[in-house]
Amino acid sequence: MADFEQEKKKYILDSLKDLQFGSLVITIHDGQITQVDKTEKNRFISKSKSKTNRAVQTYN
């Protein structure tokens, strides 16, 4: 059982290391980690200062 808990902790730490912009939500039930949701945000901003070019966001 301890190995499974270590695996959960490793997964969370690895997810944080890979994440540059976004969030990591850890769901806990009865004191146990039951779910981890990772949302990563990518923004592509045009170098032009024109008002017609707006930022485009993608959500994974």
C-alpha positions as CSV (number, residue, x, y, z in Angstrom):
1,M,0.0,0.0,0.0
2,A,2.9,2.4,0.7
3,D,4.2,1.9,-2.8
4,F,0.8,3.0,-4.2
5,E,0.9,6.1,-2.0
6,Q,4.4,6.9,-3.2
7,E,3.2,6.4,-6.8
8,K,0.5,9.0,-6.3
9,K,3.0,11.5,-4.8
10,K,5.4,10.9,-7.7
11,Y,2.6,11.4,-10.2
12,I,1.7,14.8,-8.6
13,L,5.3,16.0,-8.4
14,D,5.9,15.0,-12.0
15,S,2.8,16.7,-13.2
16,L,3.8,19.9,-11.4
17,K,7.3,19.8,-13.0
18,D,5.8,19.5,-16.5
19,L,3.3,22.3,-16.0
20,Q,4.3,25.8,-17.1
21,F,0.9,27.5,-17.1
22,G,-2.3,26.0,-15.7
23,S,-3.5,24.2,-12.6
24,L,-3.4,20.9,-10.9
25,V,-6.4,19.9,-8.8
26,I,-6.1,17.1,-6.3
27,T,-9.3,15.5,-5.1
28,I,-9.3,13.8,-1.7
29,H,-12.0,11.6,-0.2
30,D,-11.7,10.2,3.3
31,G,-8.1,11.4,3.6
32,Q,-7.0,9.6,0.4
33,I,-6.0,11.0,-3.0
34,T,-8.7,9.8,-5.4
35,Q,-8.2,12.0,-8.5
36,V,-5.8,14.4,-10.1
37,D,-6.9,16.9,-12.8
38,K,-4.3,18.8,-14.8
39,T,-5.3,21.8,-16.9
40,E,-2.6,23.3,-19.1
41,K,-3.0,26.7,-20.8
42,N,-1.3,27.8,-24.0
43,R,-1.5,31.3,-25.3
44,F,-0.6,32.4,-28.8
45,I,-0.3,36.2,-29.0
46,S,0.3,37.9,-32.3
47,K,3.3,40.3,-32.5
48,S,1.2,42.8,-34.4
49,K,-0.4,45.6,-32.3
50,S,-3.5,45.6,-34.5
51,K,-6.8,45.4,-32.6
52,T,-8.1,42.8,-35.1
53,N,-5.5,40.3,-33.9
54,R,-6.6,38.9,-30.6
55,A,-5.0,36.3,-28.4
56,V,-6.1,32.7,-28.9
57,Q,-6.3,30.4,-26.0
58,T,-6.4,26.6,-26.0
59,Y,-7.3,24.5,-23.0
60,N,-6.2,20.9,-22.8
